[in-house]
Amino acid sequence: MSLRASIPYRAYWSTPFARWQGAFAHLHSLRFAAHVARAELARRQIDPGVFDFGVLGMTRPERNGFYGLPWLMGLIGAGRVAGPTVSQACATSVRALSTVAREVSTGEAQVALAIACDRTSNGPHIYYPNPAGMGGTGEAEDFILENMACDPLGGHSMVQTAENVARRFAIDTARQNELVLHREAQYRDALADDRRFQKGYLTIPFPVPDARLRKVQSTLDGDDGIRFSTAEGLAALKPVLEGGTVTFGGQTHPADGSAAIVVTSPERARELSADPAVSIEIRGFGQSRAEIAYMPEAPIAAAERALAAAGVGIGDLAAINTHNPFVVNDLAFAQATGADPHTMNARGCSLVYGHPNAPTGLRSTIELIEILVERGGGLGLFTGCAAGDSAMAVVIRVDAARC
């Protein structure tokens, strides 16, 4: 399907990401996302009444989450807007973006909102009735902790998938540690000049509300809970799995947060843009599923399919961003595609600032757009893996005539 969907320049935002049990641990993720969206739309002078469609991405159960997207849109002042709530593990952001882009491209929606939120902190502890259990006793699940630790299809952990890919691509701990330090340096680049880059999509200082969203409880100067590494510290870490290569230094941490992107037609995008001379076009999407227990390999095929849908090749790209829960992801991707791992994720990535599941991909796509604008335009790719050895990818084209 040929897409005709654009993103108005700077009609997107993210919260800082906060390490789980950190600054956002007390907040209801959906209500918090709506609270932030109201403020960010007002800051951009975008009337919520322009929306006629939306998609909410959320991967964990939330109180009253049954009402999903309609509840959120009502909270931001768009009470006549309907749409689905989607959950596709760590690919949820790209699925939400794909859904709104296709709705706009068919003309069924004019101005749509892709918004994602999650709180890995205080994950729900769920009781499932089981009448066949002994004495009718049910079953319980720690939703976040158990699902992060075990894929029910193969009984393996996520870190095992990283070890499998590391073995297949002959990626040792030393290579992982070197790229971890480089990724952290790239993130520090995004903090230069008083966080000039991040202020393109983050409100800084960021006001953290209380649980009732009535008053400011504290403020954040940026992402909360990041811990930077040293070469010596990384070298001293032992692999998580005996005989393996992946240490805790080579993987991300759970986090809380939200992010959103407005999608519309090229004509309406100019009206809603912070700078009409900057055009942002969604060119194509891709999805894939790797061999069981090889999750970090899945973004390779997803990227290839997104590039094919956009009619371009890896060599045409001006920038690549990835969701990298393991640094192994980037090393395998680079090895398979010929991309330079040191130029990917030029201004940070989830490996460093954390992973709140659903919103991670939206934030990285937003950062990809900002990088392309900074470079004067061009084609960009975001790709990232998800639970179930799957992945999604999107290709964006930016024409930054103002640069």
RODO-2510 file (C-alpha; in nm, 4 decimals, decimal comma):
residues 403
     n   res          X          Y          Z
     1     m     0,0000     0,0000     0,0000
     2     s     0,1315     0,3427    -0,0958
     3     l     0,1320     0,5725     0,2061
     4     r     0,0260     0,9339     0,2050
     5     a     0,0915     1,0240     0,5657
     6     s     0,3005     1,3046     0,7100
     7     i     0,4158     1,4177     1,0524
     8     p     0,4007     1,7901     1,1295
     9     y     0,7421     1,9118     1,2424
    10     r     0,7629     1,9138     1,6222
    11     a     0,4022     1,7861     1,6560
    12     y     0,5440     1,5084     1,8699
    13     w     0,6742     1,4728     2,2212
    14     s     0,8050     1,2373     2,4849
    15     t     0,8342     1,2460     2,8579
    16     p     1,1758     1,1786     3,0025
    17     f     1,2109     0,8083     3,0714
    18     a     1,2388     0,7199     3,4395
    19     r     1,4035     0,4014     3,5648
    20     w     1,1407     0,1726     3,7171
    21     q     1,0578     0,2452     4,0798
    22     g     1,1813     0,5979     4,0079
    23     a     1,0185     0,9357     3,9484
    24     f     0,7032     0,8067     3,7692
    25     a     0,6390     0,4934     3,9762
    26     h     0,3365     0,6472     4,1502
    27     l     0,1544     0,7536     3,8322
    28     h    -0,1285     0,5827     3,6408
    29     s     0,0315     0,5484     3,2983
    30     l    -0,2746     0,6297     3,0843
    31     r    -0,3924     0,9248     3,2915
    32     f    -0,0341     1,0544     3,3065
    33     a     0,0019     1,0244     2,9277
    34     a    -0,3199     1,2234     2,8820
    35     h    -0,2021     1,4845     3,1329
    36     v     0,1214     1,5285     2,9377
    37     a    -0,0586     1,5307     2,5998
    38     r    -0,2892     1,8135     2,7086
    39     a     0,0074     2,0269     2,8105
    40     e     0,2134     1,9448     2,4996
    41     l    -0,0747     2,0162     2,2602
    42     a    -0,1364     2,3495     2,4317
    43     r     0,2342     2,4303     2,4086
    44     r     0,2155     2,3700     2,0313
    45     q    -0,1175     2,5536     1,9991
    46     i    -0,2829     2,2428     1,8572
    47     d    -0,6535     2,2186     1,9410
    48     p    -0,7446     1,8604     2,0446
    49     g    -1,0592     1,9119     1,8397
    50     v    -0,8590     1,8587     1,5184
    51     f    -0,8239     1,4851     1,5889
    52     d    -1,0654     1,2388     1,4322
    53     f    -0,8728     0,9179     1,5052
    54     g    -0,6198     0,7853     1,7495
    55     v    -0,4350     0,4731     1,8566
    56     l    -0,3162     0,4034     2,2100
    57     g    -0,0243     0,1672     2,2588
    58     m     0,0022     0,0054     2,6004
    59     t     0,1459    -0,3354     2,6898
    60     r     0,0586    -0,3842     3,0546
    61     p    -0,2830    -0,3946     3,2215
    62     e    -0,3793    -0,0662     3,3850
    63     r    -0,6779     0,0093     3,6086
    64     n    -0,9758     0,0995     3,3860
    65     g    -0,7551     0,0378     3,0828
    66     f    -1,0511    -0,1464     2,9278
    67     y    -1,1655     0,1989     2,8061
    68     g    -0,8304     0,2618     2,6390
    69     l    -0,8036     0,5151     2,3589
    70     p    -1,1534     0,6691     2,3957
    71     w    -1,0834     0,7396     2,7642
    72     l    -0,7477     0,8988     2,6863
    73     m    -0,8877     1,1153     2,4044
    74     g    -1,1685     1,2285     2,6327
    75     l    -0,9151     1,3299     2,8954
    76     i    -0,7250     1,5486     2,6459
    77     g    -1,0410     1,7212     2,5213
    78     a    -1,1171     1,5123     2,2118
    79     g    -1,4258     1,3414     2,3479
    80     r    -1,5725     1,2404     2,0099
    81     v    -1,2671     1,0460     1,8914
    82     a    -1,2531     0,6668     1,8871
    83     g    -0,9833     0,4182     1,8002
    84     p    -0,8100     0,1016     1,9162
    85     t    -0,5695     0,0209     2,1937
    86     v    -0,2883    -0,1977     2,0600
    87     s    -0,0317    -0,4153     2,2316
    88     q     0,2551    -0,5730     2,0407
    89     a     0,5203    -0,5906     2,3105
    90     c     0,8178    -0,3677     2,2274
    91     a     0,6896    -0,3197     1,8686
    92     t     0,3761    -0,1473     1,9990
    93     s     0,4953     0,2028     1,9009
    94     v     0,5548     0,1145     1,5372
    95     r     0,2271    -0,0777     1,5227
    96     a     0,0432     0,2300     1,6544
    97     l     0,2232     0,4524     1,4025
    98     s     0,1470     0,2086     1,1203
    99     t    -0,2203     0,1981     1,2127
   100     v    -0,2675     0,5756     1,2118
   101     a    -0,0566     0,6179     0,8958
   102     r    -0,2722     0,3697     0,7045
   103     e    -0,5944     0,5259     0,8337
   104     v    -0,4784     0,8684     0,7152
   105     s    -0,3546     0,7285     0,3824
   106     t    -0,6956     0,5788     0,3010
   107     g    -0,8706     0,9059     0,3841
   108     e    -1,0642     0,7524     0,6731
   109     a    -0,8904     0,9903     0,9127
   110     q    -0,7644     1,3436     0,8612
   111     v    -0,5591     1,4117     1,1746
   112     a    -0,4616     1,1220     1,4004
   113     l    -0,2673     1,0737     1,7212
   114     a    -0,0368     0,7782     1,7887
   115     i     0,0292     0,7779     2,1615
   116     a     0,1964     0,5144     2,3777
   117     c     0,2474     0,4767     2,7510
   118     d     0,3582     0,2173     3,0014
   119     r     0,4722     0,1855     3,3617
   120     t     0,6918    -0,1130     3,4295
   121     s     0,7105    -0,0019     3,7933
   122     n     0,4720    -0,1790     4,0281
   123     g     0,3597    -0,4140     3,7520
   124     p     0,0258    -0,5784     3,8239
   125     h     0,0053    -0,9047     4,0136
   126     i    -0,2781    -1,0873     3,8406
   127     y    -0,5013    -1,3669     3,9672
   128     y    -0,6558    -1,5927     3,7019
   129     p    -0,9518    -1,8049     3,8119
   130     n    -0,9109    -2,1768     3,7431
   131     p    -1,2193    -2,3846     3,8299
   132     a    -1,0236    -2,7001     3,7413
   133     g    -0,7539    -2,6210     3,9978
   134     m    -0,7319    -2,8064     4,3290
   135     g    -1,0253    -2,6830     4,5319
   136     g    -1,0936    -2,4245     4,2614
   137     t    -0,7689    -2,2469     4,3381
   138     g    -0,6631    -2,0074     4,0642
   139     e    -0,3256    -1,9089     3,9206
   140     a    -0,1247    -1,5925     3,9820
   141     e     0,1195    -1,3999     3,7633
   142     d     0,3619    -1,1134     3,8244
   143     f     0,2891    -0,9563     3,4864
   144     i     0,6123    -0,7652     3,4256
   145     l     0,8662    -0,9806     3,6081
   146     e     0,7502    -1,3187     3,4832
   147     n     0,7052    -1,2181     3,1211
   148     m     1,0452    -1,0507     3,1070
   149     a     1,2030    -1,3700     3,2393
   150     c     1,0372    -1,6386     3,0314
   151     d     0,8962    -1,6789     2,6793
   152     p     0,6123    -1,9334     2,7281
   153     l     0,6636    -2,0771     2,3794
   154     g     1,0203    -2,1893     2,4409
   155     g     1,0669    -2,1451     2,8139
   156     h     1,3749    -1,9277     2,7571
   157     s     1,4649    -1,5857     2,8976
   158     m     1,5235    -1,2770     2,6853
   159     v     1,8906    -1,2710     2,7751
   160     q     1,9144    -1,6223     2,6312
   161     t     1,7980    -1,4861     2,2955
   162     a     2,0818    -1,2337     2,3090
   163     e     2,3321    -1,5091     2,3853
   164     n     2,2019    -1,7148     2,0938
   165     v     2,2495    -1,4248     1,8523
   166     a     2,5886    -1,3362     1,9998
   167     r     2,7004    -1,6921     1,9373
   168     r     2,5632    -1,6963     1,5813
   169     f     2,7389    -1,3696     1,4922
   170     a     3,0533    -1,4410     1,6974
   171     i     3,0067    -1,1304     1,9133
   172     d     3,2196    -1,1407     2,2275
   173     t     3,1933    -0,9368     2,5472
   174     a     3,4771    -0,7030     2,4505
   175     r     3,2938    -0,5898     2,1349
   176     q     2,9755    -0,5419     2,3348
   177     n     3,1524    -0,3331     2,6003
   178     e     3,3178    -0,1097     2,3404
   179     l     2,9844    -0,0285     2,1777
   180     v     2,8126     0,0272     2,5138
   181     l     3,0656     0,3002     2,5947
   182     h     3,0147     0,4500     2,2483
   183     r     2,6345     0,4503     2,2900
   184     e     2,6701     0,6309     2,6218
   185     a     2,8960     0,8898     2,4580
   186     q     2,6324     0,9420     2,1879
   187     y     2,3700     0,9991     2,4549
   188     r     2,5975     1,2552     2,6197
   189     d     2,6117     1,4353     2,2827
   190     a     2,2347     1,4828     2,3125
   191     l     2,2925     1,6644     2,6427
   192     a     2,5292     1,9233     2,4913
   193     d     2,4406     2,2936     2,4834
   194     d     2,1991     2,2618     2,7751
   195     r     2,0228     1,9619     2,6145
   196     r     1,9502     2,1536     2,2934
   197     f     1,8785     1,8351     2,0984
   198     q     1,6484     1,6817     2,3570
   199     k     1,4572     2,0052     2,4052
   200     g     1,3238     1,9580     2,0517
   201     y     1,0814     1,6984     2,1893
   202     l     1,1207     1,6954     2,5704
   203     t     0,9889     1,9589     2,8085
   204     i     1,2867     2,0294     3,0342
   205     p     1,2712     2,0870     3,3252
   206     f     0,9890     1,8362     3,3333
   207     p     0,7209     1,8799     3,6022
   208     v     0,6372     1,5499     3,7725
   209     p     0,2793     1,5604     3,9038
   210     d     0,1451     1,3939     4,2133
   211     a    -0,0700     1,0821     4,1800
   212     r    -0,3875     1,2927     4,1433
   213     l    -0,2261     1,5049     3,8684
   214     r    -0,3222     1,8190     4,0606
   215     k     0,0110     1,9680     4,1619
   216     v     0,3781     1,9406     4,0793
   217     q     0,5524     1,6971     4,3111
   218     s     0,9070     1,7367     4,1722
   219     t     1,0939     1,8232     3,8535
   220     l     1,3341     1,6325     3,6305
   221     d     1,6222     1,7820     3,4345
   222     g     1,6084     1,4853     3,1955
   223     d     1,5881     1,1069     3,1997
   224     d     1,5799     0,9677     3,5518
   225     g     1,8055     0,6931     3,6846
   226     i     2,0684     0,6607     3,4109
   227     r     2,3935     0,5013     3,5258
   228     f     2,6968     0,5570     3,3083
   229     s     2,9670     0,2935     3,2670
   230     t     3,3439     0,2854     3,2653
   231     a     3,5657     0,0498     3,0673
   232     e     3,6981    -0,0933     3,3922
   233     g     3,3527    -0,1393     3,5389
   234     l     3,2192    -0,3169     3,2304
   235     a     3,5229    -0,5442     3,2116
   236     a     3,4683    -0,6499     3,5733
   237     l     3,1093    -0,7669     3,5140
   238     k     3,0414    -1,1366     3,4735
   239     p     2,8004    -1,2667     3,2073
   240     v     2,4432    -1,3072     3,3282
   241     l     2,4345    -1,6665     3,2037
   242     e     2,7210    -1,8999     3,2855
   243     g     2,9477    -1,9429     2,9864
   244     g     2,7826    -1,6503     2,8070
   245     t     2,8932    -1,3058     2,6845
   246     v     2,6086    -1,0692     2,7795
   247     t     2,6508    -0,8805     3,1077
   248     f     2,4116    -0,6444     3,2805
   249     g     2,6203    -0,3637     3,1309
   250     g     2,5235    -0,4730     2,7807
   251     q     2,1476    -0,4498     2,8255
   252     t     1,8862    -0,1858     2,9012
   253     h     1,6768    -0,1320     3,2148
   254     p     1,2962    -0,1226     3,2596
   255     a     1,1480     0,2268     3,2713
   256     d     0,8286     0,4339     3,2788
   257     g     0,7109     0,7057     3,0384
   258     s     0,5033     0,8063     2,7370
   259     a     0,5457     0,9483     2,3867
   260     a     0,3200     1,0635     2,1012
   261     i     0,3273     1,1590     1,7318
   262     v     0,0632     1,3446     1,5275
   263     v     0,0038     1,2015     1,1779
   264     t    -0,1933     1,3706     0,9016
   265     s    -0,1949     1,4546     0,5309
   266     p     0,0906     1,6594     0,3811
   267     e    -0,1410     1,9602     0,3480
   268     r    -0,2605     1,9528     0,7083
   269     a     0,0924     1,8794     0,8265
   270     r     0,2063     2,2187     0,6968
   271     e    -0,0747     2,3861     0,8922
   272     l     0,0170     2,2120     1,2175
   273     s     0,3949     2,2290     1,1767
   274     a     0,6301     2,4373     1,3877
   275     d     0,8091     2,5107     1,0580
   276     p     0,6186     2,4474     0,7312
   277     a     0,9499     2,4346     0,5422
   278     v     1,0265     2,1010     0,7110
   279     s     0,8303     1,8083     0,5673
   280     i     0,8294     1,4639     0,7289
   281     e     0,6932     1,1747     0,5260
   282     i     0,6259     0,8180     0,6400
   283     r     0,7531     0,5957     0,3589
   284     g     0,7080     0,2343     0,4651
   285     f     0,6785    -0,0276     0,7381
   286     g     0,8143    -0,3779     0,7849
   287     q     0,7501    -0,6639     1,0240
   288     s     0,9340    -0,9894     1,0836
   289     r     0,9705    -1,2843     1,3147
   290     a     1,2997    -1,4613     1,3661
   291     e     1,3718    -1,8199     1,4587
   292     i     1,2506    -1,9012     1,8091
   293     a     1,4856    -1,7695     2,0795
   294     y     1,6714    -1,5364     1,8381
   295     m     1,4876    -1,2123     1,9165
   296     p     1,7788    -0,9654     1,8560
   297     e     1,8046    -1,0932     1,4985
   298     a     1,4455    -1,0010     1,4055
   299     p     1,5095    -0,6275     1,3372
   300     i     1,7289    -0,7202     1,0397
   301     a     1,4444    -0,8671     0,8336
   302     a     1,1954    -0,6055     0,9561
   303     a     1,4301    -0,3325     0,8320
   304     e     1,4757    -0,5052     0,4969
   305     r     1,0984    -0,5210     0,4492
   306     a     1,0467    -0,1573     0,5493
   307     l     1,3192    -0,0478     0,3085
   308     a     1,1633    -0,2562     0,0299
   309     a     0,8216    -0,1018     0,1028
   310     a     0,9802     0,2434     0,0778
   311     g     1,1677     0,1510    -0,2410
   312     v     1,5105     0,2342    -0,0986
   313     g     1,8193     0,0506     0,0224
   314     i     2,0369     0,0569     0,3324
   315     g     2,2909     0,2693     0,1478
   316     d     2,0309     0,5430     0,0894
   317     l     1,9873     0,6096     0,4611
   318     a     2,1175     0,9227     0,6291
   319     a     2,0429     0,7903     0,9798
   320     i     1,9491     0,4687     1,1592
   321     n     1,7971     0,4399     1,5060
   322     t     1,7248     0,1145     1,6861
   323     h     1,5561    -0,0186     1,9938
   324     n     1,8412    -0,2143     2,1487
   325     p     1,7510    -0,3932     2,4714
   326     f     2,0855    -0,5654     2,4174
   327     v     2,3880    -0,4089     2,2515
   328     v     2,4091    -0,7413     2,0651
   329     n     2,1126    -0,6174     1,8574
   330     d     2,3160    -0,3396     1,6990
   331     l     2,6264    -0,5481     1,6395
   332     a     2,4283    -0,8227     1,4677
   333     f     2,2320    -0,5691     1,2596
   334     a     2,5497    -0,3955     1,1454
   335     q     2,7182    -0,7248     1,0630
   336     a     2,4190    -0,8429     0,8570
   337     t     2,3503    -0,5191     0,6693
   338     g     2,6899    -0,3516     0,6400
   339     a     2,5746    -0,0505     0,8442
   340     d     2,8316     0,1182     1,0662
   341     p     2,7333     0,0443     1,4285
   342     h     2,9148     0,3580     1,5449
   343     t     2,6967     0,5932     1,3374
   344     m     2,3657     0,4354     1,4399
   345     n     2,1725     0,5933     1,7298
   346     a     2,3629     0,9195     1,6989
   347     r     2,1847     1,0926     1,9886
   348     g     2,1019     0,8110     2,2269
   349     c     1,8928     0,4967     2,2444
   350     s     1,6959     0,2703     2,4745
   351     l     2,0110     0,0837     2,5738
   352     v     2,1038     0,3963     2,7702
   353     y     1,7862     0,5791     2,8671
   354     g     1,5752     0,2722     2,9396
   355     h     1,2796     0,0839     2,8010
   356     p     0,9183     0,1440     2,9108
   357     n     0,7915    -0,1082     2,6499
   358     a     0,5186     0,0648     2,4436
   359     p     0,6565     0,4230     2,4086
   360     t     1,0190     0,3283     2,3407
   361     g     0,9860     0,3088     1,9621
   362     l     0,7970     0,6388     1,9361
   363     r     1,0687     0,8226     2,1251
   364     s     1,3389     0,6705     1,9064
   365     t     1,1427     0,7597     1,5904
   366     i     1,1077     1,1163     1,7169
   367     e     1,4823     1,1323     1,7785
   368     l     1,5402     0,9949     1,4277
   369     i     1,3346     1,2805     1,2833
   370     e     1,5279     1,5367     1,4863
   371     i     1,8605     1,3886     1,3703
   372     l     1,7495     1,4069     1,0061
   373     v     1,6410     1,7682     1,0453
   374     e     1,9745     1,8455     1,2111
   375     r     2,1516     1,6926     0,9101
   376     g     1,9480     1,8843     0,6538
   377     g     1,7081     1,6027     0,5657
   378     g     1,7241     1,2573     0,4124
   379     l     1,5965     0,9073     0,4729
   380     g     1,5974     0,7422     0,8129
   381     l     1,5185     0,3989     0,9519
   382     f     1,3954     0,2925     1,2927
   383     t     1,3923    -0,0796     1,3696
   384     g     1,3585    -0,2719     1,6924
   385     c     1,2895    -0,6173     1,8309
   386     a     0,9969    -0,7319     2,0420
   387     a     0,8965    -1,0282     2,2540
   388     g     0,8170    -1,3431     2,0605
   389     d     1,1307    -1,3067     1,8455
   390     s     0,9543    -1,0384     1,6410
   391     a     1,0303    -0,6871     1,5192
   392     m     0,8878    -0,3864     1,3369
   393     a     1,0540    -0,1085     1,1401
   394     v     0,9597     0,2220     0,9751
   395     v     1,1262     0,4387     0,7106
   396     i     1,0927     0,8183     0,7386
   397     r     1,1917     1,0843     0,4861
   398     v     1,2659     1,4400     0,5982
   399     d     1,2975     1,7387     0,3650
   400     a     1,4439     2,0186     0,5733
   401     a     1,4524     2,3001     0,3228
   402     r     1,5131     2,5517     0,5998
   403     c     1,8616     2,4026     0,6740
***
